[in-house]
Amino acid sequence: MKETKKMLKLKGEQYENSRNKVLELQEKIINSQHVEEASDHRPFLQKAFDKIFGFPTGRKFRERRSKWRR
């Protein structure tokens, strides 16, 4: 019983840590989209966001995504 409670607590902490990281990453992506100057980190952040949220990263998807930003 104690092990189950510990496991649940650990899973809860892992979930919170992951959620906080995703929120930080999302905030960085949003901020980088508002900045007009080119950033070295932008391609990395886009790939990371796509990977986390399961978006395709193919060329056609990028073309569609670039049209959405206009």
HELIX and SHEET records of a PDB file:
HELIX    1   1 LYS A    2  HIS A   34  1                                  33    
HELIX    2   2 ARG A   42  PHE A   53  1                                  12    
HELIX    3   3 ARG A   59  ARG A   69  1                                  11    
END                                                                             
